[in-house]
């Protein structure tokens, strides 16, 4: 059955490459979470989808997914619908269904409160750093050796609850910064899948301008 799925995917995407990348943006599904810090992963998926004319609307694997190509490379864009803390359930299903090597072909995009707002940091592996979505993905994969794009949303103000902060809305000024950051993150993902993570790190792991 999988052979037929992959064969059909080859025909539909008309690419010569044999690899297939799974690009996962983390977030929460309900409308109330739109424009929140925790949903910047969803926002980056939207930028990638729009830029590459990919429709993200198919409901499967506890996610909303879209299939297409980025610079001639087959990709599956994924927005888990499990809520953040159970993101690994969806990622595990996608990995198993498409039979990809998650150490090479999985990219996860998430928010990061340890980075300045607008800053991007690309990593080839590493701990969850206190991020519950990454923590659950690591739990379901059984390791932390997968690529990720960490989106800086700024450190929480002193005395404010972390959950309240990451579920808070961006201000108009912050939204402008994060929209630009999301565009750069989409470009970074393109470099990661057409060149490698090291090339993307050299280009995008830089201090964000104020």
C-alpha positions in Angstrom: 0.0 0.0 0.0 2.8 2.4 0.9 4.5 1.7 -2.4 1.4 2.9 -4.2 1.2 6.0 -2.1 4.8 6.9 -2.7 4.5 6.1 -6.4 1.5 8.4 -6.7 3.3 11.1 -4.8 6.2 10.9 -7.2 3.9 11.3 -10.2 2.0 14.2 -8.6 5.1 16.2 -7.5 7.2 15.4 -10.6 10.6 15.6 -8.9 13.8 13.7 -9.5 14.9 13.6 -5.9 14.1 10.4 -3.9 14.0 12.1 -0.5 10.9 13.4 1.2 11.0 16.0 3.9 8.5 16.3 6.7 8.2 19.9 7.8 6.3 20.3 11.1 5.2 23.6 12.5 4.1 23.4 16.2 1.0 25.2 17.6 -2.5 24.8 19.0 -5.5 24.2 16.7 -8.3 26.4 18.0 -9.0 29.9 16.7 -8.3 31.4 20.1 -4.7 30.5 19.8 -4.1 32.3 16.5 -1.5 35.1 16.7 0.0 33.7 19.9 3.7 33.1 20.6 3.1 29.3 20.8 1.7 29.2 17.3 4.6 30.7 15.4 5.3 27.2 14.0 1.9 27.2 12.3 2.7 30.7 10.9 5.9 29.5 9.3 4.1 26.6 7.7 1.6 29.1 6.2 4.5 31.2 4.8 6.1 28.1 3.2 2.7 26.9 1.8 1.8 30.3 0.3 5.3 30.8 -1.2 5.3 27.4 -2.8 1.6 27.1 -3.7 0.9 24.2 -1.4 -2.6 23.7 0.1 -2.5 22.7 3.7 -6.0 21.3 4.3 -6.0 17.5 4.4 -6.9 16.0 7.8 -4.9 12.9 8.6 -2.3 11.6 11.1 -3.9 13.8 13.9 -2.8 16.8 11.8 -3.6 19.1 8.9 -1.1 18.4 6.1 -0.2 19.6 2.6 1.9 17.9 0.0 4.0 19.6 -2.6 7.5 20.7 -3.6 9.9 23.3 -2.3 12.7 24.1 -4.8 12.0 20.8 -6.6 12.1 18.8 -3.3 9.1 16.8 -2.2 7.7 18.0 1.2 4.9 17.2 3.6 3.8 20.3 5.5 2.3 19.4 8.9 0.3 21.2 11.5 -0.4 18.8 14.4 -3.9 19.1 15.8 -3.3 17.3 19.1 -2.5 20.5 21.0 1.1 21.3 21.8 1.8 18.9 24.6 0.9 15.9 22.5 2.6 16.9 19.2 4.7 13.8 19.2 1.6 11.6 18.5 1.0 13.3 15.2 4.7 13.4 14.2 5.1 9.7 15.0 2.1 8.9 12.7 3.5 11.0 9.8 7.0 9.5 10.1 5.6 5.9 10.2 3.2 6.5 7.3 5.7 8.0 4.9 8.6 5.8 6.1 11.1 8.7 6.2 14.4 8.8 8.2 13.5 11.4 10.9 17.2 12.0 11.6 17.7 13.3 8.1 14.2 14.2 6.8 12.3 15.8 9.7 12.4 19.5 10.4 10.4 20.9 13.4 9.6 24.6 13.8 8.8 25.9 17.3 8.7 29.0 19.5 11.6 29.7 21.9 11.4 32.0 24.9 15.2 32.0 25.4 15.8 33.8 22.1 15.2 37.5 21.4 12.0 38.2 19.5 12.6 37.7 15.8 15.8 35.7 16.2 16.1 32.3 14.5 18.3 29.5 15.7 18.7 26.3 13.7 19.8 23.1 15.4 20.6 19.6 14.1 19.7 17.9 17.4 19.4 18.7 21.1 17.1 18.7 24.2 13.6 20.1 24.4 14.9 23.1 26.3 11.7 23.1 28.4 9.4 23.2 25.3 6.6 20.7 25.9 5.9 20.2 22.2 9.5 19.2 21.5 9.6 17.2 24.7 6.7 15.1 23.4 8.2 14.6 20.0 11.4 13.4 21.6 9.4 11.0 23.7 7.6 9.5 20.7 10.7 9.3 18.5 12.9 7.9 21.3 15.7 10.4 20.6 16.5 14.1 20.0 18.4 13.7 16.7 16.2 15.7 14.4 16.5 19.2 12.9 14.6 22.1 14.2 14.1 25.8 13.6 13.7 27.7 16.9 11.8 31.0 16.6 12.6 33.6 19.2 9.5 35.1 20.8 11.3 36.9 23.6 11.8 36.2 27.3 8.8 36.3 29.5 8.5 39.3 31.7 9.5 38.8 35.3 6.6 37.5 37.5 4.5 36.4 34.6 3.4 32.8 34.2 5.2 31.1 31.3 2.1 29.3 30.0 0.2 32.6 30.0 3.0 34.3 28.2 3.4 31.8 25.3 -0.4 31.7 24.9 -0.5 35.5 24.8 -1.2 37.5 21.6 1.5 39.4 19.7 1.2 43.1 19.8 1.0 44.9 16.4 4.7 45.8 16.6 5.7 42.3 17.6 3.6 40.8 14.8 5.5 42.8 12.3 8.8 41.5 13.7 7.5 37.9 13.7 6.2 38.1 10.2 9.6 39.0 9.0 11.1 36.3 11.1 8.7 33.8 9.7 9.7 34.8 6.1 13.4 34.2 7.1 12.6 30.9 8.7 10.8 29.8 5.5 14.0 30.7 3.6 16.1 28.8 6.1 14.0 25.7 5.6 14.6 25.9 1.9 18.3 26.0 2.5 18.1 23.1 4.9 16.4 20.8 2.4 18.3 21.9 -0.8 21.8 22.2 0.8 22.1 21.2 4.5 21.5 22.4 8.1 25.1 23.7 8.4 24.6 26.0 5.5 21.3 27.3 7.0 23.0 27.8 10.4 25.7 29.9 8.8 23.2 32.1 7.1 20.4 32.4 9.7 21.9 31.8 13.2 22.5 35.5 13.7 21.5 38.0 16.3 18.2 39.6 15.2 18.3 43.3 14.5 16.3 45.5 17.0 
